[in-house]
Amino acid sequence: MLNGILNIYKEKGFTSHDVVAKLRGITKQKKIGHTGTLDPDAEGVLPVCLGRATKVCALLTEKDKIYETTLLLGKMTDTQDISGTVLKERDTKGLTEQDVRKCIDSYVGTYDQLPPMYSALKVNGKKLYELARAGVEVERKRRRVTVYEIEVTEVRLPRIQMRVHCSKGTYIRTLCHDIGESLGCGGCMETLLRTKVSCFSLEDSLRLSEIERLSAEEKLEEVLLPVDALFSEYPKLTLRTGKEAKAYNGNPFGQEELTEDPSGIQDGESVRIYDSQGQFVGIFRCRMKGQQTSADARERRRMEFRVEKMFLTQE
């Protein structure tokens, strides 16, 4: 079984589920999951997890993302993007670049965004887009999202090119819609390209055709990112030979079972744990046991490491 993460370039016309289905056919394995939905008309970075790496699907979904998008002012659609049915059209001749930039800047920060009806969110067990297609509109709760930065890269009214760095759960087409509403002319998203998710960037992404070729050449493992690479900021510790049983079973273990001196690890700090063969076992958190009575008494306190997330399991 392949274990790791592929940085896929999702092409226009594919859903995220389409990508997973095609990869299952290419790799001949079922244990595959994507890390966040991209609309069929959107393109760009879609990390896909294989094997044991599926345990980090939710983690990657939670990460910040960067998009490049085109906002088309003066046109409103039912889907909030250019693929939808046009509901209204308004004149944009009175707008100035200064007005547009000032309005866009006001969306940097945290605000409560109303999820679109054409989305995969569920209300009473039904996906919103299924209700929308049936002509039913339901009340939705606003969700708090954060837009860390919006860089306006080009203004050619009625079109504005933007680069958006945002939190999880942010709908870029809704952001475009909201900006249009604030300007009084309406707007929709014309194009969307996701350029970054966590450490996965556009320039390193691979199209499905490239993945298929690499698989045929038996070189697919060369482009698989190992799951521990996502935790490279955590200190690395290695278990002594013959002292791995507790960690393998997800049980707490002490500092005496490690090859390295962990004295630099702080109470509550997360670490990467590897076995004596160099296999990544999982993420564990350090806990101090006992009382510290003086500044130089740290050595007399016992360190215990407790599991946060296991990755080395029997297959």
N, C-alpha and C positions, 0 to 999 in steps of 0.2 A: 504494500500500500504506500502511496505517495503521501508524505507529511510535510506541509509547508504552505506558503502563501504565494499565489501568482498575482502579479500586477497586470491585470487585463485592461486593454483599451476597449471599452464598450463602444461599438459602432452604432450609428443611427439605424433605427429599425428593429433593434434587438431590445427585449426586456432583460432585466437582470436575471430572471428565471430562465430565459432562453440561453443566456451565457452558461449558467450552471448545467442545463440539460446538454448543451453541446460539449462541455468539458467532461461530463460523465461518459459521453460516447467516445471522446478522444482518449481518456485515461482508463476507461473500463473499470471505474470504481464509483460507488454510490455516495460515499461519505464526502460531500462537497457542499459548501455553503457560501453565499455571497454576503457582503458586509454593508448593505444599504442600497435601497432601490434608486435606480436612475430611470427617468421616463424614457419611453422608446425613442423620442426625437432628440434626447440628450446624448452627448458623447463624453468620453473621457475615462478617467481612472476608476476602476472597480476592483478592489482587492478581493480575491476569491480564495477561500481557505479549503485545504484538502487534508483528509485524515485527522490526526490529532490536533491540527491547527484550527479545526472548526470550533474549538473551545474558545477561541479569541474573536469569533465573529461579532459577538455583542460588544466586545471591547472596542473593536475598530469602528463599529457603528456609532459609538459614543464620541469619537474623535472629531476635532475641528476639520473643516474642509475649505478648499479654495476653488472658486469658480470664475470663469470668464463668461460674460453674458451680454446679449444685446437687448436693450430695452427699446421697444417701439412705442412711442407716445401717440395718443389720439385714437387708439383702437382698443376696445374692450371685448374680450371673448369669454365664453362660459367656462373654459378650461384655464384661463389666465395666460395661455400661450398662443402662439400663432396658429396652432393646429386646430383650435376650437372654432365654434360657430361665433361669428361676429355679432355682438349684441348692440354696440353703439360705436359711432365714429364721431370724433370732435376735431375742430380746427386747432392747430398748434401754432399758428402764425404769430400770435401775440407773445409766445415764450421767448425768453432770452437765455443764453448759455449761463449767465450769472444766476438767474432764477433756478434753473435746473440743478446747477452745482450746489447751491445753497440748500435746496430741498433734499437732495441726495445725502449731503453731509448730515442732515438732521436724523437720518436713519442709522447712523453709526452709534452703537450703544445697545442697550437692552430695551426691547419693546415686546408687547403682547400681540402675537400674530394670529390671525384667524385662519386655520387650515382650510385649503380649498376643498370644494365638494369633490372635485376630480382628484382624489388621493386614495392611498391604500389604508388610511386610518379606518378603524372600525367604530361604529356606533350601534349599540345593542346587537353586537355579533355580526353586523353587515358592513362590508367595505363601502366607504363613501362613494367611490366611483361607480359601484353597482347601483346604488340608490340614484345617483345623478343621471345615469343612463336610462333609468326607469322614470325620469322626470320628477323625482322626489328630492326636495331639499330639506335637510334637517338642521336643527340647531347644533352648533359646534362650540366647544369651549376654546377660548383663546389660549395659546401656549406661549410661554416666555422663551424668547430666543435672543441671542446676542450676535450682533454684527460688529466684529472687531475692527474691520477696515473696509472701506469702499474706495477704490482708486478709479476715477473716471479717466479712461485711457483715450477716448475720442468722443467728440460731440459733433454730430452732423444731423441736426434736427430734421425730422422727428426721431432720429436714432441716437442712442447713447451706448457706447461700449464701456463696460465696467468690469473690474476685477473685485470679487467679493470674498472676504475671509470671514467665515461665520461659524457658529456653533452647530451642533447636531440639531436636527429637527427643523432647520430653517428652510422654508420653501422659497427658492429664488424667484419663481414665477409670481408668487404672492408678494414678494418684495417689490417686483416690477409693477404689479397691479397697484400696490399701496402708494408707491411713489407717484404713479400716474394720477391716482385719486387726489393726493395732496396737491398736485399741480393744477388740478381742476379740469384736466383734459382726458384722463384715463390713460391706460397703457397696458401692454402685455409683453411677455417675454418672447423674443423672436429666435434666439439661439442660446444654447447652454453647453458649456464645455467644463467638465470637472478636471482641474489640473493637479489637485493634491488631496490625499487623505492620509493623515498621519505622516509616516516616512515614505509613502508611495507617491511618486511624482509622474507627471505625464511623459517626460522624456525617457523614462525607464519602462513604460508600459508596452505590452505586446498584444497584437491583434490575434484573434482566434486562429487565423490562417497560419500565423507564425508558431503558435502553440502546437497546432496540428503537425507542422513540419518538424519541429523539435521532438515531438513525441515519436514520429516515424523514424527519426534518426537516433532514438533512445538517448536524447540529450535534455529531456525535460527537467530532470533534477538539477541541472546546471543553473536554471533560472528560478528555481523554487527558493524563496526566502525562508530560512529556518525560523520557527516561531520564537526562539529566544532572542532573535534580533530586535523584536519589538520591545524588549526589556533591557536594552543595552545600557541604559542609565543606572540600572541597579547593580550593586556590587556582586561579584561572582565568587562563590564559595564551593569547595569540592569536598565530598565525603571520603573518608578513609576506606580503603579496601576492607571488606567484611563488616563495615559499619553502616551499610545502606538500608537494611531491612526496615527500620522505623520510617525513614523518609519514603521508601517505596510504597509503604502502606498508608501514607498520609498522616503518620503519627508524629507528635513532637519529638525532637531530639536535641541533644546538648552540644556545646561548643567543642567538647572533647572528641566528638565524632567527625570533626573537620580537619583537613590537612593544613589549612591556613590559620593564622592567628586572627580571630574576628574582633579584636579589641577596639578597632576603629568603627565598628558598627554601632549605631545608636538605637536606643530603645524605641520600638515601633517602626524601625526601618525595614523595608522590603529588600530581599536579596534573591539572586538566582542561585539555585542549588543544582550541582552536577554530580553524577556518580563517578567512581574511580576510573571508569572507561570513557569519561567525557560526555556521557549522554545527559541531556537536559532533563532534570527530574521535575522541576516546577518552581513556583514562586512561594517563598516562605517569609514570614515576618518575625523579626527578632523581638523577644520579650525578656526583660530582666527579672530574675527571681531573687528575692531577698532584699535586704535593706542596705542602702549606702549611707554610712555614718560620717565619712570624711571625704575630702577631695581625692585622696589617693587610694580609696578603698574599692575602686571599680573592679580590680582584679579578683576581689573576694566575692563579687556578685556573679551568680551563674547565669549564663545566657541560654535561653531556650528558643528554638525556632519552630514556629507553627505554620502549617500549610495554609496558603491563600488559594493557590490554583495548581492542580496537578496536571502534568503533561505526559509523563512517562507512565504508560499503562500497558497491561497485557492485551495483545491483539488476538 
